[in-house]
Every structure is written in C-alpha cells, then in structure tokens.
Amino acid sequence: MTQENKNLVTNFSSAKYSWLKSGGIISHLYKIYNQIDLSTLFSRYDIKAKSLLVIGNLSNTLIKDEGFKGVGIKLLGDFTNVQINSDHMLVGSAVLDNFLSKFCFQKGISGYEFLYTIPGSIGGNIFMNAGCYNQEIKDKLISVIYFDINDNKVYEKNIRELKFDYRKGFQKTHTIILYGKFKISHGDQKNIKKLMQEYEGIRNYTQPQKVNCCGSIFKNPVNQSAWKLIKSSIDETFYNGPIKLSKTHSNFFENDPYISANSIDLFISKIQKRVKEKHKIMLEKELRIID
Ligand SMILES: Cc1cc2nc3c(=O)[nH]c(=O)nc-3n(C[C@H](O)[C@H](O)[C@H](O)COP(=O)(O)OP(=O)(O)OC[C@H]3O[C@@H](n4cnc5c(N)ncnc54)[C@H](O)[C@@H]3O)c2cc1C
C-alpha cells in the first residue's frame, strides 16, 4: 500500500458524519496529518487541477446528492494540537471549538468561552468567521497560517490584512487553513466556567437540541433578524414533515437522518422565495451547500 493510499478514503459518506446527517459522498477524501502530506499530495498536477473541498467538523456543510468528485481534504494529526507560547496560542485547524474552550478554561485563559457552544472546528470557524454572544473568531485571532495549493507553500497573514466580516472569514480559493494564532489573556477560572455555563444555558433555552441541524440557515440581514422575516412569511406547513422549521427558532430546520440533501436545498429555496415575496429581501445562506 502506498503512503497516498493509506491516506485516501474513497466514497466517504458525509451523511454519516455531518451534523445534518444528510449529504452526498466525497469520492476521494485525503487524510492529511502534517505539512509533508500536504506538499506531497499537491505536488501532483492531476490533484492540483481538481476542485478542492476541505471539511472540518461538517457542522455547516451540506453536500448535494450527486456528491463531490474533486479532492476532499480532512486535517488530522499535527493539526489537532494546541500549543501555548509566551504571547499567543497556536491552534490547529482540526481542533474542535468545545475542546479549545475547555482547554482554555483549564489553563485559565479567558475569551474563548463562546466557543464552548459552537460545534465546529477552528478551521471552519476561521473560514466562516464564526461567532455568538457578540463575539467572533476574528476578535481573538492574531494571524492565519494557510497552505496555498497553487504554489505549494505555507503563508501567514495578519488579521489586520484580512477583511473578515459577519460570517465571512478566510475564504481565499485554493487554500487550506492550517492554524490560527490566537491572543492570550488570563482570567479567573471561576468566571470562565460561569460564562461557559451561562452561554450553554442560553443556547439550550433558545435553540433546538439533539436534532439534526446546521445552526442558523441564513445570515441576518443588516438590522433584521432572519427568524422574524421567516416566521412572518411562511405558513404552518413549514413546521411539519421530514424537513421542518424548528418551533423553537425559525432560522433553524430539523431533518430526518439520511434524507436527500437536494430536498433540504429545495426546502431552503422555498423559504427564501417566501421571504422575498413578503419582504423583498433575499436571505443569504449561512449553510455551505456544495454542488
Ligand atoms: C447546533 C449548531 C449550532 C451552531 N451555532 C453556531 C453559532 O452560534 N455561530 C456560528 O458562527 N456558527 C454556528 N454553527 C455553524 C457551524 O458550527 C460554524 O459555521 C463552524 O464554524 C463550522 O465549523 P466546521 O468545522 O463544522 O466547518 P465545516 O462545516 O466542516 O465547513 C464549513 C466551511 O469551512 C470550510 N473549511 C473548514 N475547515 C477548513 C480549513 N481547514 N481550510 C479551509 N476551509 C475550511 C469548508 O470547506 C466549508 O466551506 C452552528 C451549527 C450547529 C449544527
């Protein structure tokens, strides 16, 4: 077995691992453990020429039923580590939010309590500029370290040079986010824990729990709440069936496992259409739908 074959998973079922429990197959998913794996893989022209999809914790991604036939990338190994240095933390893209938040609590580092309730990975956070409770990942970032597949090199960009916006982070094409360098500030462990529990409490109260979902379906338009626009545009039928809006939060849907991804996409389009008709506003999807 060649090294490449060891790292390659064929016909990876995104439905099995995604938070939606729905989604097509990734025909070729490469497990990348370190930077050598990356440069070896992308030194191949046939690989470089294909379209790229990096997956994190699949909490904000839906792959359509036809599947993804390009090069899928899953970071593991070196990218699952957190390293504390004198003035920053180096966090691998594959580190999960909940893990980092708990890690920071243990080390008495404050400011990462909000990540306790987001089910993504640091790479996905940096891509999306994820956030909640008036905090975003960009507020904590010093720089992003990424791999550029075109020139097969690793670069570092300071957050000041990057134009992060609401749910729009590092979305440079042909790149793979490897690490984030994050700020460190120390706090009282008791206060850190209290805030984590407070955020968890709010989440449990305001959002559906233990269901297949992707978090918010749409971004909030400027000075508007997507859930209010949705609630005022649709009828009761949207709250029933195998894909239905959540009664707890109208910008969330819940779906039966292994339901067709294309039918979820269609459901989302129907909501968009209703809101457009009623409010003349085209809601922008937060969920990443991959063709
Ligand atoms: C129950 C629930 C609650 C949620 N609450 C919130 C919330 O409060 N706030 C919020 O912002 N989001 C929330 N989300 C959405 C989601 O958790 C975030 O968008 C998160 O940042 C996605 O991370 P992920 O690792 O799951 O990314 P994935 O879904 O795997 O990927 C998302 C995008 O990032 C890209 N990507 C991932 N890793 C990399 C990488 N290393 N390099 C390049 N591109 C990469 C993918 O290609 C894809 O386009 C919620 C989701 C769920 C299911």
The ligand as a MOL file (V3000), in Angstrom:
LIG
                    3D

  0  0  0     0  0            999 V3000
M  V30 BEGIN CTAB
M  V30 COUNTS 53 58 0 0 0
M  V30 BEGIN ATOM
M  V30 1 C -26.2700 23.1980 16.5070 0
M  V30 2 C -25.4110 24.1760 15.7710 0
M  V30 3 C -25.1670 25.4320 16.3160 0
M  V30 4 C -24.3610 26.3600 15.6370 0
M  V30 5 N -24.1440 27.5870 16.1990 0
M  V30 6 C -23.3390 28.4830 15.5780 0
M  V30 7 C -23.0720 29.7650 16.1700 0
M  V30 8 O -23.5430 30.1020 17.2310 0
M  V30 9 N -22.2790 30.6170 15.4860 0
M  V30 10 C -21.7180 30.2930 14.2870 0
M  V30 11 O -20.9850 31.1140 13.7140 0
M  V30 12 N -21.9640 29.0780 13.7140 0
M  V30 13 C -22.7330 28.1760 14.3230 0
M  V30 14 N -22.9770 26.9580 13.7430 0
M  V30 15 C -22.4050 26.6420 12.4350 0
M  V30 16 C -21.0050 25.9860 12.4670 0
M  V30 17 O -20.7840 25.2950 13.6780 0
M  V30 18 C -19.9060 27.0250 12.2310 0
M  V30 19 O -20.0550 27.6440 10.9740 0
M  V30 20 C -18.4910 26.3930 12.2810 0
M  V30 21 O -17.5290 27.4130 12.1750 0
M  V30 22 C -18.2800 25.3720 11.1680 0
M  V30 23 O -17.1250 24.6220 11.5020 0
M  V30 24 P -16.9250 23.1420 10.8940 0
M  V30 25 O -15.5760 22.6900 11.2810 0
M  V30 26 O -18.0490 22.2700 11.2420 0
M  V30 27 O -16.9260 23.5050 9.3470 0
M  V30 28 P -17.4910 22.6410 8.1320 0
M  V30 29 O -18.9670 22.5910 8.1480 0
M  V30 30 O -16.7830 21.3520 8.0370 0
M  V30 31 O -17.0150 23.6210 6.9450 0
M  V30 32 C -17.5680 24.9050 6.8230 0
M  V30 33 C -16.8180 25.6360 5.6990 0
M  V30 34 O -15.4760 25.8700 6.1250 0
M  V30 35 C -14.5620 25.2960 5.1980 0
M  V30 36 N -13.4170 24.7990 5.9550 0
M  V30 37 C -13.4550 24.0400 7.0830 0
M  V30 38 N -12.2000 23.8160 7.5240 0
M  V30 39 C -11.3520 24.4190 6.6530 0
M  V30 40 C -9.9220 24.5300 6.5440 0
M  V30 41 N -9.1050 23.9650 7.4310 0
M  V30 42 N -9.4010 25.2160 5.4850 0
M  V30 43 C -10.2320 25.7830 4.5720 0
M  V30 44 N -11.5740 25.7220 4.6190 0
M  V30 45 C -12.1280 25.0450 5.6450 0
M  V30 46 C -15.3340 24.2060 4.4920 0
M  V30 47 O -14.8100 23.9460 3.2040 0
M  V30 48 C -16.7390 24.8140 4.4180 0
M  V30 49 O -16.8580 25.6760 3.3120 0
M  V30 50 C -23.7760 26.0100 14.3940 0
M  V30 51 C -24.0100 24.7320 13.8520 0
M  V30 52 C -24.8060 23.8240 14.5370 0
M  V30 53 C -25.0230 22.4590 13.9530 0
M  V30 END ATOM
M  V30 BEGIN BOND
M  V30 1 1 1 2
M  V30 2 1 2 3
M  V30 3 2 2 52
M  V30 4 2 3 4
M  V30 5 1 4 5
M  V30 6 1 4 50
M  V30 7 2 5 6
M  V30 8 1 6 7
M  V30 9 1 6 13
M  V30 10 2 7 8
M  V30 11 1 7 9
M  V30 12 1 9 10
M  V30 13 2 10 11
M  V30 14 1 10 12
M  V30 15 2 12 13
M  V30 16 1 13 14
M  V30 17 1 14 15
M  V30 18 1 14 50
M  V30 19 1 15 16
M  V30 20 1 16 17
M  V30 21 1 16 18
M  V30 22 1 18 19
M  V30 23 1 18 20
M  V30 24 1 20 21
M  V30 25 1 20 22
M  V30 26 1 22 23
M  V30 27 1 23 24
M  V30 28 2 24 25
M  V30 29 1 24 26
M  V30 30 1 24 27
M  V30 31 1 27 28
M  V30 32 2 28 29
M  V30 33 1 28 30
M  V30 34 1 28 31
M  V30 35 1 31 32
M  V30 36 1 32 33
M  V30 37 1 33 34
M  V30 38 1 33 48
M  V30 39 1 34 35
M  V30 40 1 35 36
M  V30 41 1 35 46
M  V30 42 1 36 37
M  V30 43 1 36 45
M  V30 44 2 37 38
M  V30 45 1 38 39
M  V30 46 1 39 40
M  V30 47 2 39 45
M  V30 48 1 40 41
M  V30 49 2 40 42
M  V30 50 1 42 43
M  V30 51 2 43 44
M  V30 52 1 44 45
M  V30 53 1 46 47
M  V30 54 1 46 48
M  V30 55 1 48 49
M  V30 56 2 50 51
M  V30 57 1 51 52
M  V30 58 1 52 53
M  V30 END BOND
M  V30 END CTAB
M  END
